[in-house]
């Protein structure tokens, strides 16, 4: 799991739209979708319920979103330690 995947997941969850998230992140929609599919495979659960073009966070996604926000918050504000 990479921080980039978590950032992508958080944006998709915010907009509940792959196309809006892709536009904001300046990435193609197919690459964003592939990234989320890999993340779901790694976690072993689906994070979104998909109905055609509409995606909605499911219960796993809501739980994972809370964890993701904490991870991203901590990652952004951790000072780098000198070796």
Buried (B, 14 or more C-beta within 10 A) or exposed (E): EEEEBBBBBBBBBEBBBBEBBBBEBEBEBEEBBEBBEEBBEEEEBBBBEEEEEEBEBBEBBEEBBEEBEEBBEEEEEEEEEEE
